[in-house]
Amino acid sequence: METKEEVRTPVSQQPYTVDVTEEVDGIGSKVSIEINDKKISVPLGMTILEACRENQIHIPTLCHHPDLCIAGTCRICVVELEGMHTLQTACSFPITSPLKLHTSTPMVRKARRHIVDLLLSEHYGECYSCVRNNNCELQSLAKEYGVDQYTFGHVTEPTFERDNSSPSVVRDMSKCVMCKRCVRTCIDLQEVGVLEAIDRGDQTHISTFQEKPLADVICINCGQCINRCPTGALHANDPSDDIWNAIDDTQKHVIIQTAPSPRAAIGEMFGQEPGTSYTGELNTALRRVGFDKVFDTNFTADLTIMEEGTELLLRLYKALVEKDGSMALPQFTSCSPGWVKYLEHFYPEYIDNLSSAKSPQQMFGTLIKTFYAKESGIDPKDIVTVALMPCAAKKFECNRPEMNDSGYKDVDYGLTTRELGQMIREAGIHLPEMSQSHFDQPFGDASGAGLIFGATGGVMEAAIRTVAELVTGVKAEDLFDNARVTPVRGFEGIRYLEIPIADVGPVPEILKDLIPDFEWLKGAVLKVAVAHGTANAKKIMEDIKAGGKFSECHFIEFMACPGGCLGGGGQPIPTNEEIRNKRANAIYTEEESLPVRKSHENENVTTLYDKFLTEGPCGHLSHKLLHTHYTKRGKYIA
């Protein structure tokens, strides 16, 4: 169902509108049932599993995941229904009439135990050295059902060769339990379709097209399959050993930048509830681990807004005023490498719509090995840059051959939240016990606008705060309630927003060499959209191809992962909608406490333009270092 709401700004008294696509659960009549002799009433059509969980009755699952469609393949959730001769799967059994069921009869317990035994008989177990040790659902089930021997035997040698071809995702199918979560994630959640069940009978296994290595198929490296795999069959390509070697090398100056969403999630690696930010504690822990400098990726998120926002204004000026038909609109965000790779694979004709601005990760890499190296008197060849990211695709991004504008590999290693959590534990540190400390100079602290990059809609909100204020001359706090652009927040798959520009102000000093005035925007309506997860990105792209509503947008934020970066493929496991919401709340709560909440008011960014990028946003040097320029899309700002 599509709903529309109107919000009026105090300045213009003109409405901006937001369209939100929502799925509404139509709950009709109730059904009376008995679970373990307890009478309850549940909505018609609810599954047995849902009914049990709502009533605090535990039923084990393996193939089930709240983000994914129902499969019913593992059978571990079987229950006994009176009047039926066979056990039924709770996850896929809809309640359509009164029934009586039992969740822990001798038959049920025996069946579940045998299922676990059968799974273990084909699972290559090396629990002590497995990346998922103590966080493996099969391991937990074996403990829950008292498995103390291999009833049906056990595989002692790997049955499949490990696929290490991808810089982001490692496949170890000897540990696969055929739950098909990865298949449903890739096909249904992301609509990429890299993985599928191959062959039949006891030869069935999960693989890629023609059994090709992951690096040779259309994998976008998002890592969402990892986050939903219940075992160690899928995990990220971990560079921790190389990073430890760099830290231990006294000739190397090792720097780490930390993105916002890992800081809102890493506490989960230490037994903390989701939704607690450990920014200050993490800074202290990273210095204890041995990093020489700890920088805030939010600084270059602010820089991204300056560059990407300026690029948007330039594209609009060229298209609307100079009537340059080669300007590709709408402009797409480019900070999600999984989304970029998705576009390159599936919609290559729209590559020119991508902003030429690099992601904050890559911008920081070039600055560290140019500006920072010069300011600190350190040879760039002795600098090792590490990026703490929520994203498996960031590993792919830093290894793209064009990401070397500093003259060196701009970012040496991408490290996920999970991997850094393990490094911190390995250093004998319990993160929640750390005192708080600040980020290092010369970049200093960043703005709240950079911080909210971690949630879906955050890039758009940050851009709107800056662009709207620079164009109108009115404070974002007056245009939007406390600068909160709430219509672009939230976890609806697609959000659409129209912002009328009632009046314009003078061109700020930093943009005067690029745009003579803003009069051409007076009375215009800025149309923007937000999508998270590539399945939703596909909906927008197909709409654009058909000349629909989104083809009239000026700017669209795309994030490859559900929920944006806070739901990235490198975040702690498990993940689900509730956990992603808590992480988002942690980000927005921390953002509200910061003294600066707009990118263009970050004094460290303005200092960088004064001292180093002296031609300003989209100038020659900033374009060389902070933008991609291997296609024609950057021609008008080179």
C-alpha positions in Angstrom: 0.0 0.0 0.0 1.3 3.5 -0.8 0.7 6.3 1.7 1.4 9.9 1.5 2.1 12.5 4.2 2.7 16.2 4.1 5.2 18.1 6.3 5.5 21.9 6.2 8.8 23.7 6.7 8.8 26.7 8.9 10.6 28.8 6.3 8.7 28.4 3.1 5.4 27.1 4.4 5.4 24.9 1.3 5.1 21.1 1.7 7.6 18.5 0.9 6.1 15.1 0.3 7.3 11.6 1.1 6.1 8.4 -0.4 6.6 5.3 1.7 6.1 1.8 0.4 4.7 -0.4 3.2 3.6 -3.9 3.5 0.5 -4.2 5.7 -0.3 -7.5 7.5 -4.0 -8.1 7.1 -4.8 -9.9 10.4 -8.3 -11.4 10.1 -10.0 -13.8 12.4 -8.4 -15.6 15.3 -7.9 -19.4 15.7 -8.0 -21.2 19.0 -5.2 -23.8 19.4 -3.5 -25.8 22.1 0.3 -25.9 22.4 1.6 -28.4 25.1 -2.0 -28.4 26.6 -2.0 -24.6 26.9 -4.9 -22.9 25.1 -4.1 -19.8 23.1 -5.6 -17.7 20.3 -3.6 -16.8 17.3 -4.2 -14.9 14.0 -5.4 -17.0 11.1 -2.5 -18.0 8.9 0.3 -17.6 11.5 2.8 -20.4 11.4 3.3 -22.7 14.3 6.8 -21.4 14.8 5.6 -17.8 15.1 2.8 -18.8 17.5 5.3 -20.7 19.7 7.8 -17.9 19.8 5.1 -15.4 20.6 4.3 -17.5 23.6 7.9 -18.1 24.7 7.9 -21.7 23.6 11.3 -22.7 22.2 11.5 -24.5 18.9 14.9 -25.0 17.3 15.5 -23.9 13.7 18.3 -24.1 11.2 17.1 -23.2 7.7 14.7 -20.6 9.1 15.8 -16.9 9.2 13.5 -13.9 9.9 14.9 -12.0 6.9 14.2 -14.8 4.5 11.3 -16.6 2.9 10.1 -19.9 4.4 11.9 -23.1 3.2 11.2 -25.9 5.6 14.2 -27.9 4.4 16.2 -28.8 7.5 13.2 -30.4 9.5 14.8 -29.5 12.8 11.7 -27.6 13.9 9.3 -30.6 13.6 6.4 -30.8 16.1 3.7 -33.4 16.7 0.1 -32.6 15.8 -2.7 -34.7 17.2 -4.5 -36.5 14.5 -1.6 -36.6 12.1 0.6 -39.6 11.5 3.8 -37.7 10.7 5.6 -34.8 12.3 5.2 -31.4 10.7 7.6 -28.5 10.3 6.6 -25.6 12.5 8.2 -22.9 10.3 6.1 -23.7 7.3 2.8 -25.0 8.8 0.2 -22.2 8.7 -2.5 -22.4 11.3 -5.9 -22.3 9.5 -8.1 -24.3 11.9 -8.1 -25.4 15.5 -5.4 -27.9 16.4 -3.5 -29.4 19.2 0.3 -29.7 19.0 3.2 -30.8 21.2 6.7 -29.5 20.8 8.7 -31.9 23.0 7.3 -35.5 22.9 9.7 -38.5 22.7 9.0 -38.7 19.0 9.9 -35.1 18.4 13.1 -35.2 20.5 14.2 -38.4 18.8 13.5 -36.9 15.3 15.4 -33.8 16.1 18.4 -35.7 17.5 18.5 -37.9 14.4 18.5 -34.8 12.2 21.4 -33.3 14.0 23.2 -36.6 13.8 22.6 -36.8 10.1 23.8 -33.3 9.5 27.0 -34.0 11.5 27.7 -37.1 9.5 28.2 -35.0 6.4 29.7 -31.9 8.1 33.5 -31.6 8.0 34.0 -30.6 11.7 37.0 -28.7 12.9 35.3 -26.7 15.5 38.4 -25.4 17.4 39.8 -23.8 14.3 36.5 -22.8 12.7 35.8 -19.1 12.2 32.3 -19.7 13.7 33.4 -21.6 16.8 31.1 -20.7 19.7 28.8 -18.9 17.2 27.7 -21.8 15.1 24.1 -22.9 15.0 24.9 -26.5 14.2 27.3 -26.6 17.2 24.6 -25.1 19.4 22.0 -27.7 18.2 24.5 -30.5 18.9 24.9 -29.2 22.5 21.1 -28.7 22.9 20.3 -32.3 21.9 23.2 -33.9 23.9 25.2 -35.2 20.9 28.2 -37.0 22.5 29.0 -39.3 19.6 28.7 -39.5 15.8 25.8 -42.0 15.5 25.9 -42.1 11.7 29.6 -41.5 11.3 31.6 -38.4 10.6 33.5 -36.8 7.7 37.2 -36.6 8.6 38.4 -35.0 5.4 37.1 -32.0 3.4 34.7 -33.0 0.7 35.1 -29.8 -1.3 38.0 -27.6 -2.2 37.9 -24.2 -0.4 37.2 -21.3 -2.7 39.5 -18.4 -1.7 39.2 -16.6 -5.1 37.1 -13.7 -3.9 38.8 -10.8 -1.9 35.6 -10.7 0.1 33.9 -14.1 0.6 35.4 -17.5 1.3 33.4 -20.6 0.5 34.1 -23.8 2.4 31.3 -26.1 1.3 32.6 -29.0 3.4 30.9 -27.3 6.2 27.6 -26.6 4.4 24.4 -28.1 5.9 22.2 -27.4 2.8 19.9 -25.1 4.7 19.9 -22.9 1.5 19.9 -19.7 3.5 22.7 -18.3 1.2 20.7 -19.2 -1.9 17.6 -17.5 -0.6 19.6 -14.5 0.5 21.3 -14.1 -2.9 18.2 -14.7 -4.9 15.3 -13.3 -2.8 16.9 -10.8 -0.5 19.4 -9.3 -2.9 18.1 -10.6 -6.3 21.6 -11.3 -7.6 21.4 -15.1 -8.0 25.0 -16.2 -7.7 24.3 -19.4 -5.6 22.0 -22.3 -6.3 21.6 -26.0 -5.4 23.4 -28.1 -7.9 22.8 -31.8 -8.8 20.3 -34.2 -7.2 20.0 -36.7 -4.4 23.0 -37.2 -2.2 25.1 -35.3 -4.7 23.2 -32.1 -4.1 25.4 -29.2 -3.1 25.5 -25.4 -3.2 27.6 -23.8 -5.9 27.9 -21.1 -8.5 27.1 -21.1 -12.2 29.1 -24.0 -13.9 30.9 -24.4 -10.5 33.0 -21.4 -11.2 35.1 -19.7 -8.5 33.3 -16.9 -6.8 35.6 -14.3 -8.3 34.5 -15.3 -11.8 30.8 -14.9 -11.4 28.5 -11.9 -10.8 28.9 -11.9 -7.0 28.7 -8.3 -5.7 30.8 -9.1 -2.6 28.1 -7.8 -0.3 28.6 -10.7 2.2 24.9 -11.0 3.1 25.2 -14.7 2.5 27.8 -14.8 5.3 25.5 -13.1 7.8 22.8 -15.7 7.3 24.9 -18.8 7.0 24.5 -20.9 10.2 27.9 -22.5 10.1 31.4 -21.7 8.8 30.6 -22.6 5.2 30.8 -18.9 4.3 33.0 -16.3 5.9 34.9 -13.2 5.0 38.5 -13.2 3.6 40.3 -12.2 6.7 43.5 -10.1 6.4 44.2 -10.1 10.2 47.5 -12.0 10.0 48.9 -9.5 7.5 47.7 -6.6 9.7 49.4 -8.1 12.8 52.6 -8.5 10.8 52.4 -4.8 9.8 51.8 -3.8 13.4 54.8 -5.8 14.6 57.0 -4.3 11.9 58.7 -1.3 13.5 59.4 0.2 10.1 55.7 0.5 9.3 53.3 3.3 10.4 50.0 1.5 10.7 46.8 3.7 10.6 43.2 2.6 11.0 40.1 4.5 10.1 36.8 3.4 11.7 33.4 3.7 10.0 30.3 4.6 12.1 28.2 1.4 11.9 30.9 -1.0 13.3 31.1 1.2 16.4 27.4 0.7 17.0 27.7 -3.0 16.6 31.1 -4.2 17.9 29.9 -4.4 21.5 27.9 -7.5 20.3 31.2 -9.2 19.8 31.8 -8.9 23.6 28.4 -10.1 24.8 26.8 -6.7 24.9 23.2 -6.0 23.8 22.8 -4.5 20.3 22.3 -0.8 20.2 25.3 0.4 22.3 27.9 2.6 20.7 31.6 2.1 21.7 33.3 4.9 19.8 35.5 6.2 22.5 36.3 2.8 24.0 37.2 1.4 20.6 39.7 4.3 20.0 41.5 3.3 23.2 41.4 -0.4 22.4 42.8 0.1 18.9 45.8 2.0 20.3 46.3 -0.9 22.8 46.2 -3.3 19.9 49.1 -1.4 18.3 47.7 1.0 15.7 49.8 4.2 15.5 46.9 6.4 14.6 43.1 6.1 14.8 41.1 8.2 12.5 37.4 8.7 12.0 35.9 7.7 8.6 33.2 10.2 9.3 35.7 12.9 8.4 35.8 11.7 4.8 32.1 11.1 4.9 31.8 14.9 5.5 34.3 15.3 2.6 32.1 13.0 0.4 29.1 15.3 1.0 31.1 18.3 0.0 32.3 16.6 -3.2 29.2 14.7 -4.1 26.9 17.6 -3.2 28.9 20.0 -5.4 28.9 17.4 -8.2 25.1 17.3 -8.0 24.8 21.0 -8.2 27.2 21.0 -11.2 25.2 18.3 -13.0 22.0 20.2 -12.4 23.5 23.5 -13.5 25.0 22.0 -16.7 21.7 20.2 -17.5 19.2 22.9 -16.6 21.0 26.1 -17.4 23.6 25.2 -20.0 21.2 22.6 -21.6 24.0 20.0 -21.7 22.2 16.8 -22.7 25.2 14.6 -21.8 24.6 15.2 -18.0 23.4 11.9 -16.6 20.6 12.3 -14.1 19.5 11.2 -11.6 22.9 11.2 -9.8 23.5 7.9 -7.9 25.5 7.6 -4.7 28.8 5.7 -5.1 29.9 5.0 -1.5 28.5 1.4 -1.4 30.9 -0.8 -3.4 28.4 -3.7 -3.4 25.9 -1.4 -5.1 28.5 -0.1 -7.5 29.4 -3.6 -8.6 25.7 -4.5 -8.9 25.2 -1.6 -11.2 28.3 -2.6 -13.3 27.0 -6.1 -13.7 23.2 -5.5 -14.2 22.8 -1.9 -15.4 26.1 -0.9 -17.0 24.4 1.6 -19.3 23.8 3.7 -16.1 27.4 3.8 -14.9 27.6 7.5 -15.8 24.8 8.2 -13.3 27.1 7.2 -10.5 28.7 10.1 -8.6 32.4 10.2 -9.5 33.1 10.8 -5.8 34.9 7.9 -4.1 33.6 6.3 -1.0 34.8 7.8 2.4 37.0 4.7 2.8 38.9 5.4 -0.4 39.0 9.2 0.1 40.7 8.6 3.4 43.3 6.3 1.9 44.4 8.8 -0.6 44.6 11.6 2.0 46.6 9.5 4.4 49.3 8.7 1.8 49.4 12.2 0.4 48.3 15.0 2.8 48.9 13.2 6.0 52.2 11.7 4.9 53.5 15.1 3.9 52.3 16.8 7.1 53.8 14.1 9.3 57.1 13.7 7.3 56.5 9.9 6.7 57.3 8.2 3.5 54.0 6.9 2.1 55.6 3.5 1.3 56.0 3.0 5.0 52.4 3.7 5.8 49.9 0.8 6.1 46.2 1.9 5.9 43.5 -0.3 7.4 39.8 0.4 7.2 37.4 -0.9 9.8 34.2 -1.4 7.8 30.8 -3.2 8.3 31.1 -4.4 4.7 32.7 -7.4 3.0 32.6 -5.5 -0.3 35.0 -2.9 1.1 37.7 -5.6 0.8 37.0 -5.8 -2.9 36.8 -2.0 -3.3 40.3 -1.4 -1.8 41.7 -3.9 -4.2 40.2 -2.3 -7.3 43.2 -1.5 -9.6 42.1 2.1 -10.1 42.2 2.9 -6.3 45.8 4.1 -6.3 45.6 7.8 -6.9 48.0 8.5 -4.0 50.7 6.7 -6.1 50.3 3.7 -3.8 47.5 1.3 -3.0 45.3 3.8 -1.2 43.8 1.5 1.3 45.8 -1.6 2.1 43.3 -3.7 4.0 39.6 -3.8 4.7 38.7 -5.3 8.1 35.2 -6.3 9.1 33.6 -5.7 12.5 33.8 -9.4 13.3 37.5 -9.6 12.4 38.5 -6.6 14.4 36.5 -8.0 17.4 38.6 -11.1 17.2 41.9 -9.1 17.0 40.9 -7.1 20.1 40.2 -10.4 22.0 43.5 -11.8 20.8 45.2 -8.8 22.3 43.7 -9.6 25.7 41.3 -6.7 25.7 37.7 -6.6 26.8 36.3 -3.7 24.9 33.5 -2.6 27.3 36.1 -2.1 30.1 38.1 0.4 28.1 38.2 4.1 28.9 37.1 6.5 26.3 39.5 8.6 24.1 39.3 10.8 21.1 40.3 10.3 17.5 43.8 11.5 16.4 44.7 14.7 14.6 45.2 16.2 12.0 41.7 15.2 10.9 40.0 15.4 14.3 36.4 14.7 15.1 33.7 14.7 12.3 30.1 15.9 12.1 26.9 14.1 12.9 26.1 14.1 9.2 29.1 11.8 8.6 28.0 9.6 11.5 24.6 8.9 10.0 26.2 7.5 6.9 26.0 4.2 8.8 22.2 3.9 8.4 20.1 3.7 5.2 19.1 7.2 4.2 22.0 8.7 6.1 23.9 9.8 3.0 20.8 11.4 1.6 20.0 13.2 4.9 23.6 14.5 5.2 23.5 15.7 1.6 20.1 17.4 2.1 21.3 19.2 5.2 24.3 20.7 3.4 22.9 21.3 -0.1 19.6 22.8 1.1 21.4 25.1 3.5 24.0 26.2 0.9 21.4 26.8 -1.7 18.7 28.6 0.3 21.0 30.3 2.8 18.6 29.1 5.6 19.9 26.9 8.4 19.0 23.2 8.1 17.7 23.3 11.6 15.0 25.8 10.4 14.2 23.9 7.3 13.8 20.6 9.1 13.0 19.8 12.8 16.4 20.1 14.5 18.0 19.2 11.1 16.4 15.8 11.2 15.3 14.8 7.7 13.1 12.1 9.0 11.3 11.2 5.7 14.5 9.5 4.4 15.0 7.6 7.6 13.5 4.2 8.4 13.6 0.6 7.0 11.0 0.8 4.3 12.5 -0.6 1.1 12.2 2.5 -0.9 11.6 6.1 0.2 10.8 9.1 -2.0 11.0 12.8 -1.0 10.2 16.1 -2.7 11.7 19.3 -1.3 10.5 22.6 -2.7 13.1 25.4 -2.9 11.0 28.5 -2.2 13.9 30.9 -2.3 17.6 30.9 -2.8 20.6 32.6 -1.1 24.0 33.8 -2.4 26.5 31.3 -3.6 28.9 30.4 -0.7 32.5 31.4 -1.2 33.7 27.8 -1.6 31.5 27.3 -4.7 31.8 30.8 -6.3 34.3 29.6 -8.9 31.9 26.8 -10.1 28.4 28.3 -10.1 27.6 32.0 -10.6 24.2 32.0 -8.8 21.4 29.9 -7.6 18.5 31.8 -9.2 17.9 29.0 -11.6 16.9 26.8 -8.6 14.3 29.3 -7.3 10.9 27.6 -7.2 12.3 24.2 -8.2 11.4 21.0 -6.5 14.3 18.7 -5.5 13.3 15.0 -5.9 15.3 12.4 -4.1 14.9 8.7 -3.3 16.5 6.1 -1.0 16.8 2.3 -1.5 18.6 -0.3 0.6 19.3 -3.9 -0.5 19.8 -4.6 -4.1 16.4 -6.1 -4.5 15.0 -2.6 -3.9 17.7 -1.1 -6.0 16.4 -3.3 -8.9 12.9 -1.9 -8.5 14.1 1.6 -8.8 16.4 0.8 -11.8 13.6 -1.0 -13.6 11.3 2.0 -12.9 14.0 4.4 -14.4 14.4 2.2 -17.5 10.6 2.4 -18.0 10.6 6.2 -17.6 8.7 6.0 -14.3 8.6 8.3 -11.3 12.2 7.7 -10.2 13.5 8.7 -13.6 12.5 12.2 -12.6 14.6 12.2 -9.5 17.7 14.3 -9.2 19.6 12.3 -6.6 19.2 8.7 -5.3 20.9 6.9 -2.5 21.6 3.2 -3.0 23.0 0.9 -0.4 23.6 -2.8 -1.2 22.8 -4.1 2.2 19.5 -4.3 4.1 19.4 -1.4 6.5 22.4 0.2 4.9 25.9 -0.2 6.4 24.6 -1.1 9.9 23.3 -4.3 8.2 26.6 -4.9 6.3 28.0 -8.3 5.5 30.9 -7.8 8.0 28.7 -7.0 11.0 28.3 -9.3 14.0 26.2 -12.4 13.6 23.2 -12.8 14.0 21.4 -10.0 12.3 17.7 -9.3 11.9 15.4 -6.4 11.7 15.2 -5.9 15.4 19.0 -5.8 15.7 19.4 -3.5 12.8 16.9 -1.1 14.4 18.8 -1.1 17.6 22.1 -0.3 15.8 20.3 2.5 13.9 19.1 3.9 17.2 22.6 3.9 18.6 23.8 5.9 15.6 21.1 8.5 15.7 21.4 8.8 19.5 25.1 9.5 19.3 24.6 11.9 16.4 22.2 14.0 18.4 24.9 14.6 21.0 27.5 16.0 18.6 28.2 19.7 18.5 28.5 19.8 14.7 25.8 18.0 12.6 26.4 19.3 9.1 29.3 18.4 6.9 30.0 21.9 5.6 30.4 23.1 9.2 33.2 20.6 9.9 36.2 23.0 10.5 38.6 20.2 9.8 37.2 19.8 6.3 37.4 23.5 5.6 41.0 23.5 6.9 41.8 20.7 4.4 40.4 22.8 1.6 42.4 25.8 2.7 45.7 24.0 3.1 45.6 21.2 0.6 42.6 21.0 -1.8 42.9 24.7 -2.4 40.7 24.8 -5.6 37.8 23.6 -3.4 35.3 20.8 -4.0 35.5 19.2 -7.5 38.7 21.2 -8.1 41.5 19.7 -10.1 43.4 18.1 -7.1 40.2 17.0 -5.3 39.1 15.4 -8.6 42.4 13.6 -9.0 42.5 12.2 -5.5 38.9 12.0 -4.3 37.0 11.0 -7.5 37.2 8.2 -10.0 38.1 9.4 -13.4 38.4 6.2 -15.5 35.2 6.8 -17.4 33.7 9.8 -19.1 31.5 10.6 -16.2 34.0 13.0 -14.5 34.8 15.0 -17.6 32.9 18.1 -16.7 34.6 18.6 -13.3 38.1 17.4 -14.2 
